[in-house]
Amino acid sequence: QVQLVESGGGLVQPGGSLRLSCAASRSIFTINNMGWYRQAPGKERELVAFITSGGSTNYADSVKGRFTISTDNAKNTVYLQMNNLKPEDTAVYYCNAIVVGTGRSWGKGTLVTVSS
């Protein structure tokens, strides 16, 4: 299991930006896939973006061109830069890590609220 701690959520106006951080308890070189999911009130949890250990990325259609996932290997941290935020981006954002042979780990989440 990987311990994950998210930070960076908060209240932002439409069109604004936030950067979420997720600190992992082990070297992210040893993690096969790290990603961000979100869950809005009354909705199912959905994938926002992920990045593989090889650096490949993938994004939900709803965030393409606005969100960017990246890593800082020295800090064992994955980031989600969110620009041009919309009210429909309001959700609890969860960090996720997958290690082949070990399984999937989740953080406790950080709340992002986009409202004027």
C-alpha positions as CSV (number, residue, x, y, z in Angstrom):
1,Q,0.0,0.0,0.0
2,V,1.0,3.6,-0.7
3,Q,0.0,6.4,1.7
4,L,-1.2,9.4,-0.2
5,V,-1.9,12.9,1.1
6,E,-3.6,15.5,-1.0
7,S,-3.5,19.3,-0.6
8,G,-4.3,22.4,-2.5
9,G,-8.1,22.4,-2.7
10,G,-10.2,25.4,-1.9
11,L,-12.7,27.9,-3.2
12,V,-12.0,29.6,-6.5
13,Q,-14.1,31.7,-8.9
14,P,-15.0,30.5,-12.4
15,G,-12.0,31.0,-14.7
16,G,-9.6,30.7,-11.9
17,S,-6.8,28.2,-11.3
18,L,-5.7,25.8,-8.6
19,R,-2.9,23.3,-8.2
20,L,-3.5,20.1,-6.3
21,S,-0.6,18.2,-4.8
22,C,-0.4,14.5,-3.8
23,A,2.5,13.4,-1.7
24,A,3.3,9.7,-1.8
25,S,4.9,7.7,1.0
26,R,7.3,6.0,-1.4
27,S,9.3,6.8,-4.5
28,I,7.0,7.3,-7.4
29,F,9.5,5.5,-9.6
30,T,8.1,2.4,-7.9
31,I,4.5,3.3,-8.6
32,N,3.2,2.2,-12.0
33,N,0.4,4.7,-12.4
34,M,-0.7,7.7,-10.4
35,G,-3.9,9.6,-11.1
36,W,-6.6,12.0,-10.0
37,Y,-10.2,11.2,-9.7
38,R,-13.1,13.3,-8.6
39,Q,-16.6,12.9,-7.1
40,A,-19.2,15.5,-7.3
41,P,-22.2,15.5,-5.0
42,G,-24.7,12.8,-6.1
43,K,-22.4,11.5,-8.8
44,E,-20.0,8.6,-9.2
45,R,-16.3,8.9,-8.9
46,E,-14.7,9.6,-12.3
47,L,-11.2,9.6,-13.6
48,V,-9.8,13.1,-14.3
49,A,-6.2,12.3,-15.4
50,F,-3.4,9.8,-14.9
51,I,0.3,9.5,-15.5
52,T,2.3,6.3,-15.9
53,S,5.8,5.6,-14.6
54,G,7.0,6.1,-18.2
55,G,5.5,9.6,-18.3
56,S,2.5,8.9,-20.5
57,T,-0.6,10.9,-19.6
58,N,-4.3,10.6,-20.2
59,Y,-7.2,13.0,-19.5
60,A,-10.9,13.0,-19.3
61,D,-12.4,14.8,-22.3
62,S,-14.0,17.3,-19.9
63,V,-10.7,18.6,-18.7
64,K,-8.5,18.3,-21.8
65,G,-6.7,21.5,-22.5
66,R,-7.4,22.9,-19.0
67,F,-5.8,20.5,-16.6
68,T,-2.3,19.2,-16.6
69,I,-0.9,16.3,-14.5
70,S,2.8,16.2,-13.7
71,T,5.2,14.7,-11.2
72,D,8.2,15.8,-9.1
73,N,10.2,12.6,-8.6
74,A,12.5,14.2,-6.0
75,K,9.5,15.1,-3.8
76,N,7.5,11.9,-4.6
77,T,4.6,14.2,-5.5
78,V,2.1,14.3,-8.3
79,Y,0.4,17.5,-9.2
80,L,-2.8,18.5,-11.0
81,Q,-2.7,22.0,-12.4
82,M,-6.3,23.2,-13.1
83,N,-6.9,26.2,-15.2
84,N,-10.0,27.9,-16.5
85,L,-12.1,26.2,-13.8
86,K,-15.8,25.8,-14.2
87,P,-18.6,25.3,-11.7
88,E,-19.0,21.7,-13.0
89,D,-15.4,21.0,-11.8
90,T,-16.6,21.3,-8.2
91,A,-15.9,18.0,-6.5
92,V,-13.8,16.2,-4.0
93,Y,-10.5,15.3,-5.8
94,Y,-8.8,12.0,-4.9
95,C,-5.3,10.9,-5.6
96,N,-4.8,7.3,-6.7
97,A,-1.8,5.1,-7.0
98,I,-1.5,1.7,-8.6
99,V,1.4,-0.7,-8.0
100,V,1.3,-3.9,-10.0
101,G,1.1,-6.8,-7.6
102,T,0.1,-4.6,-4.7
103,G,-3.0,-2.9,-5.7
104,R,-4.7,0.5,-5.6
105,S,-4.3,3.1,-2.9
106,W,-6.4,6.2,-2.3
107,G,-5.9,9.5,-0.6
108,K,-8.6,11.0,1.6
109,G,-9.5,13.7,-0.9
110,T,-9.4,17.5,-1.1
111,L,-12.4,19.6,-1.9
112,V,-12.5,22.0,-4.9
113,T,-15.3,24.5,-5.1
114,V,-15.7,26.7,-8.1
115,S,-18.2,29.4,-7.5
116,S,-18.7,33.1,-7.8
